[in-house]
Amino acid sequence: MSKPNQTETPTDSLINELAAIRAKGHLKSFEDLAREQGVKPMTNFDALLGVWPEEERDDGFEEAVLRWRREVMVGNE
């Protein structure tokens, strides 16, 4: 990894290094990977939402999170 110069932020340095790797053909873009894998854009956003499994709807998770938060708040007083 190259050292950033004084005006280059760590993010700039990483971007520049990734660009150099991509230019050498060693790093593919997301678009290239999607094209190679036959990935298509989502057309039905609702399909991402899905349905929560019935047997897990009332598993006590929400109550446990609330209890843990109260315990942490009481412990920090």
Backbone as a printed PyTorch tensor [residue, N CA C, xyz], in Angstrom:
tensor([[[  0.8430,  -1.1710,   0.0000],
         [  0.0000,   0.0000,   0.0000],
         [  0.8880,   1.2340,   0.0000]],

        [[  0.5990,   2.1610,  -0.8550],
         [  1.4270,   3.3580,  -0.9320],
         [  1.0850,   4.3120,   0.1920]],

        [[  2.0730,   5.1030,   0.5720],
         [  1.8560,   6.0950,   1.6300],
         [  1.1670,   7.3190,   1.0360]],

        [[  0.1130,   7.8490,   1.7290],
         [ -0.5630,   9.0390,   1.2170],
         [  0.3460,  10.2510,   1.3240]],

        [[  0.2060,  11.1740,   0.3510],
         [  0.9700,  12.4090,   0.4760],
         [  0.2540,  13.3220,   1.4490]],

        [[  0.8110,  14.5150,   1.7270],
         [  0.2810,  15.3820,   2.7740],
         [ -1.1120,  15.9170,   2.4630]],

        [[ -1.4860,  16.0670,   1.1920],
         [ -2.7980,  16.6030,   0.8600],
         [ -3.8100,  15.4930,   0.5760]],

        [[ -3.3520,  14.2530,   0.5550],
         [ -4.2130,  13.1320,   0.2330],
         [ -4.7710,  12.5180,   1.5170]],

        [[ -6.0810,  12.3800,   1.5850],
         [ -6.6920,  11.7490,   2.7520],
         [ -6.5380,  10.2370,   2.6300]],

        [[ -6.7300,   9.5100,   3.7370],
         [ -6.6720,   8.0490,   3.6420],
         [ -7.6840,   7.4990,   2.6350]],

        [[ -8.8620,   8.1160,   2.5530],
         [ -9.8620,   7.6790,   1.5870],
         [ -9.3750,   7.9020,   0.1680]],

        [[ -8.7910,   9.0770,  -0.0920],
         [ -8.2330,   9.3580,  -1.4220],
         [ -7.1650,   8.3290,  -1.7770]],

        [[ -6.3300,   8.0140,  -0.8160],
         [ -5.2560,   7.0550,  -1.0430],
         [ -5.8210,   5.6890,  -1.4310]],

        [[ -6.8490,   5.2430,  -0.7050],
         [ -7.4610,   3.9580,  -1.0010],
         [ -8.1180,   3.9730,  -2.3790]],

        [[ -8.8150,   5.0460,  -2.7000],
         [ -9.4540,   5.1690,  -4.0090],
         [ -8.4090,   5.1070,  -5.1150]],

        [[ -7.3110,   5.8170,  -4.9390],
         [ -6.2370,   5.8200,  -5.9410],
         [ -5.6030,   4.4370,  -6.0810]],

        [[ -5.4190,   3.7630,  -4.9620],
         [ -4.8240,   2.4340,  -5.0140],
         [ -5.7580,   1.4410,  -5.7040]],

        [[ -7.0490,   1.5060,  -5.4020],
         [ -8.0150,   0.6270,  -6.0610],
         [ -8.0860,   0.9150,  -7.5580]],

        [[ -8.0050,   2.1880,  -7.9380],
         [ -8.0160,   2.5520,  -9.3570],
         [ -6.8050,   1.9520, -10.0650]],

        [[ -5.6480,   1.9730,  -9.4100],
         [ -4.4390,   1.4050, -10.0030],
         [ -4.5700,  -0.1090, -10.1640]],

        [[ -5.1520,  -0.7690,  -9.1660],
         [ -5.3500,  -2.2200,  -9.2520],
         [ -6.3290,  -2.5390, -10.3730]],

        [[ -7.4220,  -1.7660, -10.4590],
         [ -8.4130,  -1.9930, -11.5170],
         [ -7.7870,  -1.7760, -12.8920]],

        [[ -6.9340,  -0.7650, -13.0100],
         [ -6.2930,  -0.4680, -14.3000],
         [ -5.4220,  -1.6360, -14.7600]],

        [[ -4.8750,  -2.3730, -13.8110],
         [ -4.0480,  -3.5330, -14.1550],
         [ -4.9080,  -4.7550, -14.4810]],

        [[ -6.2240,  -4.6120, -14.3240],
         [ -7.1200,  -5.7230, -14.6260],
         [ -7.2750,  -6.7230, -13.5050]],

        [[ -6.8190,  -6.3770, -12.3010],
         [ -6.8820,  -7.3040, -11.1760],
         [ -8.1200,  -7.1100, -10.3090]],

        [[ -8.8790,  -6.0610, -10.5560],
         [-10.0520,  -5.7680,  -9.7380],
         [-11.2130,  -5.4330, -10.6580]],

        [[-12.2950,  -6.1770, -10.5410],
         [-13.4530,  -5.9520, -11.4040],
         [-14.4340,  -5.0080, -10.7210]],

        [[-15.1380,  -4.2350, -11.5220],
         [-16.1650,  -3.3410, -10.9860],
         [-17.4020,  -4.1570, -10.6350]],

        [[-18.2800,  -3.5700,  -9.8190],
         [-19.5400,  -4.2320,  -9.5010],
         [-20.3360,  -4.5080, -10.7670]],

        [[-20.2940,  -3.5530, -11.6830],
         [-21.0300,  -3.7140, -12.9330],
         [-20.5080,  -4.9060, -13.7360]],

        [[-19.1790,  -5.0430, -13.8040],
         [-18.5830,  -6.1710, -14.5240],
         [-18.9500,  -7.5000, -13.8690]],

        [[-18.8620,  -7.5470, -12.5370],
         [-19.2110,  -8.7810, -11.8330],
         [-20.6680,  -9.1490, -12.0500]],

        [[-21.5590,  -8.1520, -11.9690],
         [-22.9870,  -8.4060, -12.1740],
         [-23.2400,  -8.9210, -13.5820]],

        [[-22.5930,  -8.3200, -14.5590],
         [-22.7660,  -8.7410, -15.9490],
         [-22.2950, -10.1860, -16.1260]],

        [[-21.1330, -10.5160, -15.5640],
         [-20.5920, -11.8740, -15.6860],
         [-21.4780, -12.9100, -15.0040]],

        [[-22.1050, -12.5070, -13.8960],
         [-22.9200, -13.4440, -13.1250],
         [-24.3810, -13.4440, -13.5540]],

        [[-24.7130, -12.5960, -14.5240],
         [-26.0870, -12.5540, -15.0090],
         [-27.0640, -11.9160, -14.0500]],

        [[-26.5670, -11.0660, -13.1620],
         [-27.4300, -10.4000, -12.1880],
         [-28.2230,  -9.3060, -12.8870]],

        [[-29.5180,  -9.2690, -12.6050],
         [-30.4030,  -8.2620, -13.1910],
         [-30.9250,  -7.3370, -12.0900]],

        [[-31.2950,  -6.1080, -12.4570],
         [-31.8510,  -5.1880, -11.4560],
         [-33.1660,  -5.7170, -10.8810]],

        [[-33.4440,  -5.3860,  -9.6300],
         [-34.7030,  -5.7620,  -8.9980],
         [-35.8290,  -4.9590,  -9.6330]],

        [[-36.9090,  -5.6160,  -9.9600],
         [-38.0680,  -4.9120, -10.5030],
         [-39.2350,  -4.9380,  -9.5200]],

        [[-39.1600,  -5.8170,  -8.5150],
         [-40.2240,  -5.9370,  -7.5270],
         [-39.6230,  -5.7440,  -6.1420]],

        [[-39.6850,  -4.5040,  -5.6450],
         [-39.0880,  -4.1910,  -4.3420],
         [-39.7480,  -4.9930,  -3.2230]],

        [[-41.0360,  -5.2560,  -3.3260],
         [-41.7430,  -6.0040,  -2.2830],
         [-41.1540,  -7.3990,  -2.0820]],

        [[-40.5300,  -7.9490,  -3.1060],
         [-39.9240,  -9.2710,  -2.9870],
         [-38.7650,  -9.2570,  -1.9850]],

        [[-38.1600,  -8.1100,  -1.7720],
         [-37.0670,  -8.0040,  -0.8040],
         [-37.5730,  -8.0400,   0.6330]],

        [[-38.8080,  -7.6080,   0.8320],
         [-39.3480,  -7.5080,   2.1800],
         [-39.6470,  -8.8740,   2.7790]],

        [[-40.2170,  -9.7580,   1.9880],
         [-40.5070, -11.0960,   2.4650],
         [-41.5030, -11.1020,   3.6020]],

        [[-41.6020, -12.2370,   4.2570],
         [-42.5320, -12.4220,   5.3660],
         [-41.7530, -13.0280,   6.5210]],

        [[-42.0030, -12.5130,   7.7240],
         [-41.3480, -13.0440,   8.9080],
         [-41.9430, -14.4090,   9.2340]],

        [[-41.1290, -15.4140,   9.5260],
         [-41.6680, -16.7470,   9.8300],
         [-42.6440, -16.7020,  11.0180]],

        [[-43.7700, -17.3350,  10.8560],
         [-44.8310, -17.3160,  11.8790],
         [-44.3220, -17.7820,  13.2440]],

        [[-43.4980, -18.8520,  13.2530],
         [-43.0200, -19.3990,  14.5250],
         [-42.0530, -18.4710,  15.2590]],

        [[-41.5610, -17.4310,  14.5800],
         [-40.6230, -16.4940,  15.2070],
         [-41.2460, -15.1310,  15.4980]],

        [[-42.5270, -14.9760,  15.2390],
         [-43.1540, -13.6640,  15.4170],
         [-43.1980, -13.2400,  16.8730]],

        [[-43.4230, -14.1580,  17.8000],
         [-43.5250, -13.7990,  19.2070],
         [-42.5030, -14.5930,  20.0080]],

        [[-41.2330, -14.3680,  19.6560],
         [-40.1710, -15.1140,  20.3190],
         [-39.5770, -14.3770,  21.5140]],

        [[-40.1080, -13.1820,  21.8290],
         [-39.6410, -12.4320,  22.9860],
         [-38.4390, -11.5550,  22.7180]],

        [[-38.0060, -11.4780,  21.4690],
         [-36.7990, -10.7060,  21.1570],
         [-36.9610,  -9.2270,  21.5110]],

        [[-38.0820,  -8.6290,  21.1010],
         [-38.2800,  -7.2020,  21.3520],
         [-38.2740,  -6.8990,  22.8490]],

        [[-38.9440,  -7.7470,  23.6310],
         [-38.9700,  -7.5530,  25.0770],
         [-37.5660,  -7.6810,  25.6770]],

        [[-36.7900,  -8.6240,  25.1600],
         [-35.4240,  -8.8050,  25.6620],
         [-34.5680,  -7.5800,  25.3610]],

        [[-34.6960,  -7.0070,  24.1760],
         [-33.9200,  -5.8130,  23.8270],
         [-34.2920,  -4.6660,  24.7580]],

        [[-35.5830,  -4.4530,  24.9860],
         [-36.0210,  -3.3950,  25.9020],
         [-35.4680,  -3.6270,  27.3100]],

        [[-35.4910,  -4.8800,  27.7830],
         [-34.9720,  -5.2080,  29.1140],
         [-33.4660,  -4.9270,  29.1800]],

        [[-32.7300,  -5.3270,  28.1310],
         [-31.2810,  -5.0920,  28.1150],
         [-30.9730,  -3.6020,  28.1290]],

        [[-31.7360,  -2.8290,  27.3700],
         [-31.5160,  -1.3810,  27.3460],
         [-31.7460,  -0.7720,  28.7190]],

        [[-32.8330,  -1.2020,  29.3880],
         [-33.0990,  -0.6700,  30.7290],
         [-31.9810,  -1.0440,  31.6880]],

        [[-31.4950,  -2.2790,  31.6050],
         [-30.4140,  -2.7220,  32.4750],
         [-29.1510,  -1.8890,  32.2650]],

        [[-28.8430,  -1.5880,  31.0130],
         [-27.6500,  -0.7870,  30.7050],
         [-27.8400,   0.6280,  31.2360]],

        [[-29.0420,   1.1960,  31.0320],
         [-29.3030,   2.5660,  31.4950],
         [-29.2220,   2.6560,  33.0100]],

        [[-29.7680,   1.6710,  33.7160],
         [-29.7200,   1.6630,  35.1750],
         [-28.2900,   1.4790,  35.6340]],

        [[-27.5240,   0.6490,  34.9620],
         [-26.1380,   0.4100,  35.3280],
         [-25.2290,   1.6000,  35.1140]],

        [[-25.6420,   2.5630,  34.2570],
         [-24.8110,   3.7210,  33.9540],
         [-25.1890,   4.9530,  34.7490]],

        [[-26.1250,   4.8120,  35.6750],
         [-26.5460,   5.9880,  36.4690],
         [-25.5530,   6.3080,  37.5430]]])
